[in-house]
Amino acid sequence: MTTMETGQRAADARLTRRAAAAAAIGVLAAPSVLHAQGAGRPIKIGFVNPRTGPLAAFGEADAFVQEGLARAFSGGIRIAGRNHPVQILARDSQSSPSRAAEVASELILRDKVDILTATSAPETVNPVADQAEVNEVPCLTTNCPWQPYFFGRRGDPAKGFDWTYHFFWGLEDVIAAFTDLWSKTETNKVVGALFPNDADGNAWGDARLGLPPALAQKGYRLIDTGRYQPGSNDFSAQIAAFKAAGAQIVTGVMTPPDFATFWTQAGQQDFRPKIATIGKALLFPSAVASLGDRGQGLTTEIWWSPHHPFRSSLTNQSAAEIGAAYTQATGKLWTQPIGYQHALFEVAADVLKRATALEPEAIVRAIRATDLRTVAGPVKWGSGPVKNVAKTPLVAGQWRRVAGGAWDLVVLANPGAAEIPVGGSLEPLG
């Protein structure tokens, strides 16, 4: 290929990237850095997240986070004495594991990314990480409990993985947070379980490693009717079983559409538990607001909030400042994935800055040596439950209406995370 052809292809690629960025997908980069004299080749960071489909709420803040990252990376990243411009190649997993694997493969084989990142439940995280592992590309992931990530990929604790690294909390943390929350009001300790037939549901409901043995040990009786199919439009069997057992607590891990269906039918069939604590579905203000008055008092895990006492290593913004900036930019209440998506790129930037070269082995060595305080909390591999996992803090709280009819998620339980302040007491459902 001639120099002219190479230059033309590079120019065409830049135009394509800018067009994609304008559509809030594809590549985010700083044109001034791309043209800098003497700059090293661009660093390509692949990013896969659901923007559409039943998990779309995880990607609601993508445009906001990526616009902030484009500014933060405008000066490039210096590796081994040379400055490199940064490109973030963002792709929509469409909430589909097969689509997540497809776009990850394209980012690796066609776009030649230097590092791959992914967030938002095992449906996206696991297939992306699997593609990175088989193709020997460094990969960072988050927003998925570590058990579905690790064991859902058939990980062996004695060996771990070579190229893929994850930071988040685990089921042991959600169990501690949920049971601490439930202990704040009197119940009969009978818990109805809603576990879908997917990676999250199978991990949460696992008879050995999931909620059943842990809740039994704490004196709870779990009513588990078996795995339901995601997208189900009839939860009558589960509701009947919960009513027959006198369940006063409902828990599980569901997509927002599935929980909306269940909760509507529960009301229609006069099933009214004292506490409903649901993972995944109740993370997002938009999902809770869509339930109207029946969103009041629902409870869930809290990975990140503006109340968290952490600060970005990339922009020096506090969690409160990032949350306020999102509201100012969008007119919407903060949403939990903001903190972890931002932290994902904090870690990626820190890893790249410490890499001795812009090549895969050097990047993986830098990942393993990470010890960073992020806006989502400290991230450090080497002390986690398995080789490829770094644990971050988790608390639990309750959705409440505030002045003007808006919603707020109040921290009520913080076992093991005392640095994150509690903001009130549990109010049982009416």
C-alpha positions, 0 to 999 in steps of 0.5 A: 500500500502506498503512503498516499493510500495509507493517508487516505485510509486514515483520513477516511477512518477519521471521518467515519469516527467523527460521524459515529461520535456525532451519533453517540456511538462508535469512536470518541476521540480528540481531533486536536490530539489526533493531529498532534505532531509526533504523537504515537499511534492512537490507543484503541479502547473497545467498550461494549454495553447494552444501549437497547433491549431489556437491559437498556437502562444500564446504558442510559448514561452512556452518552454523558459518561463518554462525553466526559471521557472525551474531555478527560482524554483530550491530552492523550495518554503517555506510555513509555515516554510517548504521548498517544491519542485515545479512541473509545470505540463504543458498541451496543450489545443490544442486551444479547449475549450473541450480539455482545460476542459478535461486536467484541470479536469485531473490535478485536479482529477488525478494529484491533483494539488495545484493550477491551472493556465491558459492563452491565450484567453477565449477558454482556460482560461474559461473552465479551470477556470470553472473546478477549480471553480466546484472542489474548486481548487485555480486558476489563469489566464491571457491573456484574457480581463476580460469581456469575462473571467467574463461574458463569465462564467456567472459571477454575479458582486454582487457575483463573484467566490470563487476559480478563479482569473484573471489579465489582462486588459478589453475592456474599455482599448482596446477601449481607446488605439485603439481610441487614436491610430486612433486619430493620423491620419485623417479618416472619422471615419467609422470602419469595424468590424470583430467579430467571433462567439466565446467568444472574438468576442461576448464580443467585439461586445456586443451591451451593453458592447462591442465596438459598444456603446463606439465607437458610443459615440466617434463619430465612425460609426461601420459597423458590418455585424454580427458574422462570424464563426471561420475558415471561408475561405470567407470574401467577404461579410464583405469586400463588406460592408466595401467598400460600407460604405467607411470604412477607419478603420478595427478592431476586434478580430481574430485568426491569420489564420482568419486574414490572410485569410481576409487580403489576400482577402482584397488585392485581392478585392482592399479594402485598409483601412488607419488603420487596428487594430486587437486584438489577430491575430496581437500580434505575430511577427510570424503571422505578418511576415507570411503576408510578405510586407502586415504586414507593418503598421498593428496595435494592442494592446500591453499587454507587450513588452521589452519597459515596465518599469517593473521587475520580482519579481521572477528573478529580470530581467527587461522586456528588459532583458527577451526579450533579453534572449528570442531572444538570446535563440531562435533567434526570436523576443520577443512575448507578451505572454512571459511577462504574462506567466512569471507574472502568475508564479510570482503571483503563487509563491508570493501567495504560499509563503504567504499561511499559509498552503499548502491547498486550503483555505489558498491559496485562502486567499493569492490570495485575499491579493495579492499586487505584482509588476510583469514584466507585471505591478502591480497585486492587487485584491480588487480594480478591476471592479469585485471581481475576476479581477485585472487590468493591463496596456494596450497600442497600437502600430504598426508593422514596419520593422527594419534593416535587415528585422526584425519586431518591434512593436512600442508603439504609444498610451498609454492612462492611462499608461503613465509609458510605453513610446511612441516610434513614430507616427502612419504611415497610411497604404499605 
